[in-house]
Amino acid sequence: MSLERAERHHAAVTAELDEERAAVLRRVTRKVERARARVVELAASLDASGGEHAELLAEHRRAHAEAAELRWILCIQREAIGIYDHRWVDAVYPPLARR
């Protein structure tokens, strides 16, 4: 195999790997966004109910825990592909208030 052909194959494989890395981050990010939206929705419902609904509060806490775990998973995925600076995650997805 010529050097030029090997370089083309290497570039193609690298491009495919980069596409898969981006796809993984997109999937995790969508999950984080859905989970955070659910927490915000439940917080609004809690505010509307005066915060007295125990079942709603328990659901909010479960949703909050799930959102926090997904945010952590996003950071792990970023580290797995070599992105170690999580200031972007902190800026875009700051920790949500827990009730």
Secondary structure, 3 states (H helix, E strand, C coil): CCHHHHHHHHHHHHHHHHHHHHHHHHHHHHHHHHHHHHHHHHHHHHHHCCCCCHHHHHHHHHHHHHHHHHHHHHHHHHHHCCCCCCHHHHHHCCCCCCC
